[in-house]
Amino acid sequence: NLPSLQSEMLYPALVPFEGSNLSVGRGTPVPFQIIGAPWLKADETVKLLRDRELRGVRFVSEEFTPENPGDNKFSGQKIPGIRILVTNRNEMQPSRVGATLLWAINKTSSAGLKLNERTFDLRMGAPRVREALMRGEDPQAVIDREYRAAFDFRAQTRPYLPFI
């Protein structure tokens, strides 16, 4: 399910959505590069995403049809989707992409969005991230709060990890 470098780079951003009623492109030639569902307001969501000006990625509306997907989501159905294109892999931050996707999808298509909270949270990192994004908090601020702990941990462990 990771047939290309693009899929591998975007996997951390989209894998939390396996705990949702959104397809992450399994059963297509571009798994983990596209996300969608019949109820998704893709054009509206892409507009919000473009307004966020995330570094290293670009979002486009694109319909897709999963064929025999391993997750059994929307097999054989043409659905609206959002394609994520990596434009600069050195600037792209998957956690920001995933957080901003959840924030935007919740803003435009909340009536259709269903999450398996435990599954989503295990992949996103913590329930507080999902909860903040679903409340409409700025995704950049949410991720910035989480990064502090990661940077502190790295600084504390650096003396013990000579390869960093």
N, C-alpha and C positions, 0 to 999 in steps of 0.2 A: 503493500500500500504506500510505499515511499519510492516511487519510480524515478524521481529526479531531485536535483539539488534544491529546486524551488519548494517541492513538497517537504523535504527535510528541514529547510529553514523555517517554514510556516507551521510545521507540525506542533511545536509548543504553543503556538497561538490558537490553533483550532482544536487540538485534542480535548480541551475541557468541554467543547460542544458535543462530544460523544455522549455526554450526560444531559442531552437535551433532545427536543423533537426537531432538530435541524440536521440536515444531511451535511457532512463535511466532504462530500465528493467521492466517497467510496463507490466503486462501480463506474467510475469515469476515468478518462485518461489523466485527469488532474486532481487526484485526491489530495486533500489538505491544502488546496490552493483556491477552493471555492466552497461556499456555504450557502444553503438555501432550504426553502420549504414552501409548500403551496400557499401559505398564509403570509409569507414574508413580503413586505412592501420594499422591494429591493431598490427601486429608483430613489425613493424617499430616504432610505437608509444610506445609500451611496452618497447622496448630497450631504447628509450630516457628516459622514466619514471624510469626505473631501474638505469640508469646512474645518476639520480638525488639523489638517496638514501634517499628518504623521510622517516623520522622516523615514525614507527608505522604502516606502510602499505607495502603491496607487490602487484605488478601488474602482471597479467597473461593474455595471449591471450586466448579467449574462444568464440566460436560461440554460438549464442543463437537464439531462435525463440519466439518472443512475440506472445501470443495467446489472441486475443480480448483485446488489451491494452486500458486502459482508455484514452490515448492520441492519439490513432489511428495511432501510428507510427510502420510501418513495420509488421503489423499483418500477421501471418502465414509465414513470410519470415525468412529463416535462414540467419543471418547476422554476420559479424565479430564483436567481441567485446573485451572490456578490463574489466576483473574482478578485483575488488579491494578487497583485503583481509586485514582485520585489524589484525595486529600481536601484537600490544601493544596499547590498548585503552588509556592509560595514556600519551603516547607520540604522538599519532596521532592528527594532527591539520587539521580539515576539510577545513579551508580556504586555507591552503597550498596545500592540495590534489586537490581541485577544480581549483585553479589557475594554478597548474602545469599541470593538465589535459588539460585545455584550451590552454596553451602555447605549449604543446607537440602535441596535435591534430592539431593546427594551423600550426606547423612546418612540419608535415608529410602529412597532408590531407587537406590543405587549399582550394584546388579547390572544394571540396565537402561541406565544412563547411559553413552553413548559420545560422546567429543569428538574432533573433528578439531583437534588441539592448535594447529597453526599458524593455522588460520582463527579459532579462538576467541581465541587470544592476540593476534592482530592487532587484533581488535575490543575486547578487554578492556584492552589496553595493554601487557602484559608477561607472559611465562611465569611469573614469580615470583608474580604475583597468583593465577593459576589453581592453581599448585602449593601455595601456602599454604592456599587455600580447600579444596582436595581433601585436604589433610592434616588438615583440621578446625580450622584456626586461626580465631579470632574474626573475622568479616567486617568489623566496625567497625575493629578494630585494623589489619587488612590495608589498608583504604582510607585510614585515617589516615596510615599510613606513606607511601603513594603521594602523598597530598595535600601533604605537606611539600615534596617536590620541585617540585610544580606551583606552590605558593605562593612558594617561593624564586625560581623562574623569573620569575613575574609581578613580584615585587619588583625583580629585576635589570633587567627590560625596561621597567618603568614609565616611566622618564625618556624613553624613545624612542617611547612610545605615548601621545600626548596625549589620546586618546579614552577611556582607561581611568580 
